[in-house]
Amino acid sequence: MADPMEGYIPLEHFQETDDDSSTVRIRDMPYGKRRESLVIYPTALSFPQLSVNAVSPPYPVMITNDGYDLVVIKDIRIVGDFAFYGSANPASLTPGQHMSLYVTYTPKREGAVTGGVYINSGGAAGEEFIHLTGSGTPGSGTIVWMSGTGSPENVIAAKVGSIYCRIDGGAKTTLYVKETGGAAKTGWVAK
């Protein structure tokens, strides 16, 4: 007959006593570890300024199971002008096992951008969010939508495909599309 106490960890292993022995607490984890616990490093990534539509090199993030039981990562999502480089598939991590994620930044507009990576571990202890920041600057190859007074021809340099709304225009002189001329100031056509 099998020992009914096999696999049982004595309660004494979970007790903590104050220095003066006045209080005894029971921990919910053996050996100071939680059953399911994730450690994410780093918990924030700050990307350098990039031209709009440029792509950053991938930045690594390490996710480690710091607990004593299996952690099942159910979903990994990213928001903002950021993307995963390579695989970001959900995984199961055994105690001590880790996985790497690689994040890139591609600003879609000028100015500061924030975003994040959310890791759904089904309730494991530890961080489940990676804060992401970056900043976009005007790029020479950026298609833009602008507005102003007067015709943009010979005044505004932009990439083919850009749009200009003339706020003082009339019939067929309100909307301009950059159709030719590369990134020069010419090639604007009223529509």
Phi, psi and omega in degrees: 000137181289148178291120182293345180264003181298131180086351179285133176256121183303145181304327181303333180289343183254001183269143173235137180238137177297163181303324182267008178062021181275339182225136175241127178244153177250122178283159177261015183210143177280148173056030175076012179246149174278157181300307178239120184212132177250141171239126181245131179220127353280167178267000176210142175234132176243114182272150179289164176300137178226152172294147178307134180074000173283156182246130179284163169291158180289138176253133183275149172228133181252130177244124184235138172278109182261007181265194180245013177222166180300135173248125179258115176273113188276329185201147174227121182236151178229141179230158181096194181276041185236157181212160174275142174255115184084203186280141172223041183284146174304154184211168170248130181246124175281164180308129180085346181282151178226165173221156180246141170243149176236129185244136174243162180234129176227095182298134179263348181208169177284151175104179183288143179226139172237158178194195180188167173243127177250130180246114180268107181255011178070026174104010177295149178292157177107176180294146175229013183224137176244118181280131182240137176223153177195177179214131179262140176240158181301138178246152181293337181257020185273130172276129185233162173242118184233166173216159180173190179257150180079170179286142178281345183302129181064015180236315186246124176271131179201166180280150176305133182107346179289159183234142178230129176254119180272114186282348176249016184277171178238204180302127180061018174224026180257321182248130178237141176238134178279108185255334182216178172092011178060233180257015181282183181272002182251168176102006178281132181237126178287143181241000000 
